[in-house]
C-alpha cells in the first residue's frame, strides 16, 4: 500500500511540474497553435498571423522579419531612447526594454523581434493600452481575432 501511495504522489508531482512549465507554441510545420490560457492563445495566434496570410497559406517573409518592420523598430527605439525613462508610457517602456532587441534574451533564451511582434499586440489587448501608431500597419485586428477565436481558451 505504501508503494502505491508513493507512486501516486510521484505521479501527481510529475504531472504538476509538467503542467506548471508548459508553454504554448505555434507549430509552423502544421500551422497549429497550442496554448493553455486566453493570453497565451492570443500570443500564439499572433505568431500564426505573422507567418500566414489565410487558410494556411504561408507568407514569403513573416511580417516581423520584413525590412519595413525592422525599420520601424529602429526608428521607434531611437525616438524612445531620447525620452527620459520616467517620462515613457507603459508601452514605450515595455517595447524599449523587451528582451533580445537592445537587452539580452531571458535566461530561457526567449525574446527577439518575432516575440516582440506578438507581445506588442497581446499587451495592448491584455492591459488596455494602444498600439503605438508606428506599429498599427503591421496588424489586422479582425484577422487576428478570427485566428484567436479558434482556440478553446479564448
C-alpha positions as CSV (number, residue, x, y, z in Angstrom):
1,X,0.0,0.0,0.0
2,X,2.9,2.4,0.8
3,X,4.4,1.7,-2.6
4,X,1.1,2.6,-4.3
5,X,0.8,5.8,-2.3
6,X,4.4,6.7,-3.1
7,X,3.9,6.1,-6.8
8,X,0.6,8.1,-6.8
9,X,2.4,11.0,-5.1
10,X,5.3,10.9,-7.5
11,X,3.0,10.7,-10.5
12,X,1.0,13.7,-9.2
13,X,4.2,15.7,-8.7
14,X,5.4,15.0,-12.2
15,X,2.1,16.0,-13.7
16,X,2.1,19.2,-11.6
17,X,5.6,20.1,-12.7
18,X,4.9,19.5,-16.3
19,X,1.6,21.5,-16.2
20,X,3.3,24.4,-14.4
21,X,6.1,24.5,-17.1
22,X,4.1,24.1,-20.2
23,X,4.1,26.8,-22.8
24,X,2.1,27.5,-25.8
25,X,3.7,27.5,-29.3
26,X,2.9,27.8,-32.9
27,X,4.0,24.9,-35.0
28,X,4.9,26.4,-38.3
29,X,5.0,23.0,-40.0
30,X,1.4,22.1,-39.2
31,X,0.0,25.6,-38.8
32,X,-1.4,24.6,-35.4
33,X,-1.4,26.7,-32.3
34,X,-1.0,25.0,-28.9
35,X,-2.0,27.2,-25.9
36,X,-3.2,26.9,-22.4
37,X,-4.8,30.3,-21.5
38,X,-6.5,33.2,-23.1
39,X,-3.5,35.5,-23.4
40,X,-1.1,32.7,-24.4
41,X,-3.6,31.8,-27.2
42,X,-3.6,35.4,-28.4
43,X,0.2,35.5,-28.3
44,X,0.5,32.2,-30.4
45,X,-2.3,33.4,-32.7
46,X,-0.1,36.4,-33.4
47,X,2.8,34.1,-34.4
48,X,0.3,32.3,-36.7
49,X,-0.8,35.7,-38.2
50,X,2.9,36.7,-38.6
51,X,3.5,33.6,-40.7
52,X,0.2,33.0,-42.5
53,X,-1.9,35.1,-44.9
54,X,-5.0,33.0,-44.5
55,X,-6.2,29.4,-44.7
56,X,-2.8,28.0,-44.1
57,X,-1.0,29.9,-46.9
58,X,2.4,31.0,-45.8
59,X,3.9,34.5,-46.4
60,X,7.1,34.7,-48.3
61,X,8.6,36.6,-45.4
62,X,6.9,36.8,-42.0
63,X,5.8,40.3,-41.0
64,X,8.3,40.5,-38.1
65,X,11.2,39.7,-40.5
66,X,10.4,42.4,-43.1
67,X,12.7,45.3,-43.7
68,X,9.7,47.6,-43.1
69,X,9.1,46.2,-39.6
70,X,12.8,46.4,-38.8
71,X,13.0,50.0,-40.0
72,X,10.0,51.0,-37.8
73,X,11.6,49.2,-34.8
74,X,14.9,51.0,-35.3
75,X,13.2,54.4,-35.6
76,X,11.0,53.7,-32.6
77,X,13.9,52.7,-30.4
78,X,15.8,55.8,-31.4
79,X,12.7,58.0,-30.6
80,X,12.0,56.3,-27.3
81,X,15.7,56.2,-26.3
82,X,15.6,60.0,-26.3
83,X,12.8,60.1,-23.8
84,X,13.7,60.0,-20.1
85,X,12.8,56.7,-18.6
86,X,10.4,58.2,-16.0
87,X,8.6,60.0,-18.8
88,X,7.9,57.0,-21.0
89,X,4.5,55.5,-21.4
90,X,3.9,51.9,-20.3
91,X,4.1,50.6,-24.0
92,X,7.2,52.7,-24.7
93,X,9.0,51.2,-21.7
94,X,7.7,47.7,-22.5
95,X,8.9,47.8,-26.1
96,X,12.2,49.5,-25.4
97,X,13.2,47.1,-22.7
98,X,11.9,44.0,-24.4
99,X,14.5,41.1,-24.2
100,X,16.5,40.2,-27.2
101,X,16.4,43.6,-29.0
102,X,18.6,46.1,-27.1
103,X,18.6,44.0,-24.0
104,X,19.8,40.3,-23.7
105,X,17.4,37.4,-24.2
106,X,15.8,36.0,-21.0
107,X,17.7,33.2,-19.2
108,X,15.4,30.7,-21.1
109,X,16.5,32.3,-24.5
110,X,13.2,34.0,-25.1
111,X,12.8,37.4,-26.8
112,X,13.7,39.0,-30.0
113,X,11.8,40.7,-32.8
114,X,9.4,37.8,-33.5
115,X,8.4,37.6,-29.9
116,X,8.1,41.4,-29.7
117,X,5.8,41.4,-32.7
118,X,3.4,39.1,-30.8
119,X,3.8,40.8,-27.5
120,X,3.0,44.3,-28.7
121,X,-0.5,43.3,-29.8
122,X,-1.1,41.0,-26.8
123,X,-0.1,43.7,-24.3
124,X,-2.4,46.2,-25.9
125,X,-5.3,43.8,-25.5
126,X,-4.5,42.5,-22.1
127,X,-3.6,45.8,-20.5
128,X,-5.8,48.1,-22.4
129,X,-3.0,50.1,-24.0
130,X,-3.0,51.4,-27.5
131,X,-0.8,50.0,-30.2
132,X,1.8,52.7,-30.9
133,X,0.9,54.4,-34.2
134,X,4.1,53.3,-35.8
135,X,3.1,49.6,-35.5
136,X,-0.6,49.7,-36.4
137,X,0.2,49.0,-40.1
138,X,1.5,45.5,-39.1
139,X,-1.6,44.2,-37.5
140,X,-5.1,43.4,-38.9
141,X,-7.2,43.2,-35.8
142,X,-10.1,41.5,-37.4
143,X,-7.9,38.8,-38.9
144,X,-6.1,38.3,-35.7
145,X,-9.3,38.0,-33.7
146,X,-10.6,35.4,-36.2
147,X,-7.5,33.3,-35.5
148,X,-7.7,33.8,-31.8
149,X,-11.3,32.8,-31.5
150,X,-10.4,29.3,-33.0
151,X,-8.8,28.2,-29.8
152,X,-10.7,26.8,-26.8
153,X,-9.2,29.2,-24.2
154,X,-10.4,32.4,-25.9
